[in-house]
Amino acid sequence: MERRQAPNLGQCIAPGGKLRPGESPHECVIREVREETGLAIRAPRLRAVITQTAADPAERWMLFVFFVDDSRGRPRESCKEGRLFWCPVRDLLRDKIVIPDADRIFTPWLFARGRDLIVAKFWHRRDLSVARWERYP
């Protein structure tokens, strides 16, 4: 989705959101995808856990990145967070879509061969550009 609000205003990100109290990451992805896209997903598979830290505590996140092969319903064109659209993976990998700095680094890892869980940490500057990162084995 192309974000209509900060953070990442004008950039494209995958649907997602914050965990509710007592909610698992698995339950959260199912709920957030339905709320933002209108799609009912089944059997999400955890692909990555990415910690993002910044000077501002409001901009510190732990991302649980899931892959989904099975969905039902018709996707919306838009939601309160932004404009929704499908894009080919190759456009993400070839920098044809404007995405956040950290996403540009970890997105190729997501689509690389292998099924190992990806674990990484990113440290951000005040403007949310990446200052440094580590990927853990």
C-alpha positions in Angstrom: 0.0 0.0 0.0 1.1 3.5 -0.7 1.0 5.2 2.7 -1.1 8.3 3.3 0.4 9.1 6.7 3.6 9.0 8.6 5.7 7.1 9.1 6.7 6.2 5.6 4.3 8.8 4.0 4.2 8.3 0.2 6.2 5.1 0.4 4.9 1.6 -0.2 4.6 -1.0 2.5 2.9 -4.3 3.0 -0.4 -4.4 5.0 0.1 -4.8 8.7 -0.3 -3.3 12.1 0.1 -3.5 15.8 -0.6 -6.5 18.0 -3.6 -6.2 20.3 -3.2 -7.3 23.9 -3.2 -11.1 24.1 -3.0 -11.5 20.3 -0.4 -13.6 18.6 1.5 -12.4 15.5 -0.3 -15.1 13.6 -3.7 -13.8 14.7 -2.6 -10.2 14.1 -1.6 -10.8 10.5 -5.0 -12.5 9.7 -6.9 -9.6 11.3 -4.8 -6.7 9.9 -4.9 -8.1 6.3 -8.7 -8.4 6.5 -9.1 -4.9 8.0 -6.8 -3.2 5.5 -7.4 -5.2 2.3 -10.7 -7.0 2.7 -8.9 -10.3 2.0 -9.4 -13.4 4.3 -6.0 -15.2 4.4 -5.3 -18.7 5.4 -2.2 -20.5 6.7 0.2 -17.5 6.9 3.9 -18.7 7.2 6.3 -16.7 9.3 9.3 -15.7 7.1 11.1 -13.1 9.1 11.4 -11.4 12.4 13.0 -7.9 12.1 13.6 -5.5 14.9 13.8 -1.8 13.9 15.0 0.7 16.4 15.2 4.5 16.2 15.8 7.5 18.5 12.1 8.1 18.9 10.5 5.3 20.9 7.3 5.7 18.8 9.3 4.6 15.8 10.6 1.3 17.2 9.0 -1.8 15.8 9.3 -5.6 15.7 8.1 -6.9 12.3 6.8 -10.3 11.9 6.8 -10.9 8.1 4.5 -13.6 6.8 4.0 -15.2 3.4 0.5 -16.2 2.3 -0.5 -18.4 -0.6 -4.2 -18.7 0.1 -6.7 -15.8 0.3 -10.4 -15.3 -0.2 -12.4 -12.3 -1.2 -12.0 -9.2 -3.3 -9.2 -6.7 -2.4 -10.1 -3.1 -1.7 -8.6 -0.3 -3.7 -7.9 1.7 -0.6 -8.1 1.9 3.2 -7.5 4.6 5.7 -3.8 4.0 5.8 -3.3 4.2 2.0 -3.9 3.2 -1.6 -3.8 -0.6 -2.1 -2.4 -2.2 -5.3 -0.7 -5.4 -6.4 2.8 -5.2 -7.7 5.1 -7.8 -9.2 7.9 -9.0 -6.9 10.4 -8.1 -9.6 9.3 -4.4 -9.3 10.2 -4.5 -5.6 13.5 -6.1 -6.3 14.4 -3.7 -9.1 13.7 -0.5 -7.2 10.6 0.4 -9.3 8.5 0.9 -6.2 9.4 3.4 -3.5 9.8 1.5 -0.2 11.4 2.3 3.1 15.1 2.1 3.4 15.2 -1.0 5.6 12.6 -2.8 3.4 14.9 -2.2 0.4 17.6 -4.1 2.2 15.6 -7.0 3.6 13.1 -7.6 0.8 15.6 -9.5 -1.4 16.2 -11.8 1.5 12.5 -12.7 1.7 12.4 -13.9 -1.9 15.8 -15.7 -1.9 15.8 -19.4 -2.0 15.5 -21.3 1.2 13.0 -21.5 3.9 15.1 -20.5 7.0 13.6 -17.9 9.2 15.2 -14.5 8.6 16.2 -12.6 11.8 17.7 -9.1 11.6 18.0 -5.8 13.4 18.1 -2.3 11.9 19.1 0.9 13.6 17.6 4.1 12.1 18.6 7.7 12.0 16.0 10.4 12.9 14.9 10.5 9.3 14.3 6.7 9.4 17.1 6.0 7.0 19.2 3.0 8.0 22.3 3.8 10.0 23.4 0.1 10.2 22.0 -3.4 10.3 22.8 -6.9 11.3 21.4 -10.2 10.0 21.7 -13.1 12.4 22.4 -16.7 11.3 
